[in-house]
């Protein structure tokens, strides 16, 4: 799920994924493996968001009501 969002933001900001990998001091192949895994730690998401010029928002949402906490 996060990979889709990361790629969408890259497209919106016209940043090639390879350039994002470079900003994160990761090899392109390593970063593509991270994207393929699509299982990021919170610290990784914060670093990616910062490199993309974004804030990150993590919240809990009640499954039955949709209320966000």
C-alpha positions in Angstrom: 0.0 0.0 0.0 2.8 2.5 0.9 4.7 1.7 -2.3 1.7 2.8 -4.4 1.6 6.1 -2.5 5.3 6.6 -2.8 5.2 6.1 -6.5 2.2 8.3 -6.9 4.0 11.2 -5.0 7.1 10.6 -7.2 5.0 11.0 -10.3 3.2 14.1 -8.9 6.5 15.7 -8.1 8.1 14.4 -11.3 10.9 12.7 -9.3 12.2 9.5 -10.8 12.3 6.7 -8.2 16.1 6.4 -8.9 16.5 10.0 -7.8 14.6 9.3 -4.6 16.8 6.4 -3.9 19.8 8.6 -4.3 18.3 11.2 -1.9 18.0 8.4 0.6 21.6 7.3 0.1 20.4 3.9 -1.2 21.3 2.1 -4.4 18.5 2.0 -6.9 18.3 -1.8 -6.8 18.1 -1.8 -3.0 15.4 0.8 -3.0 13.4 -1.1 -5.6 13.6 -4.2 -3.4 12.2 -2.1 -0.5 9.3 -1.0 -2.7 8.7 -4.5 -3.8 8.7 -5.7 -0.2 6.1 -3.0 0.6 6.7 -3.4 4.4 8.3 -0.3 5.7 9.3 0.6 9.2 8.0 3.9 10.5 11.5 5.4 10.4 11.9 4.4 6.8 8.5 6.1 5.9 9.5 9.2 7.8 12.8 9.4 5.8 11.0 8.8 2.5 8.4 11.5 3.3 11.1 14.0 4.2 13.0 13.3 1.0 9.7 13.9 -0.9 9.0 17.1 0.9 6.0 15.6 2.7 4.7 15.1 6.2 3.6 11.6 7.3 0.4 10.9 9.2 -0.1 7.6 10.9 -3.4 6.9 12.7 -5.7 4.2 13.9 -9.1 3.9 12.4 -12.0 2.1 14.0 -13.0 -0.7 11.6 -16.7 -0.6 12.4 -17.3 3.2 12.4 -14.4 4.6 10.4 -13.6 7.0 13.2 -10.0 8.1 13.1 -8.0 8.4 16.3 
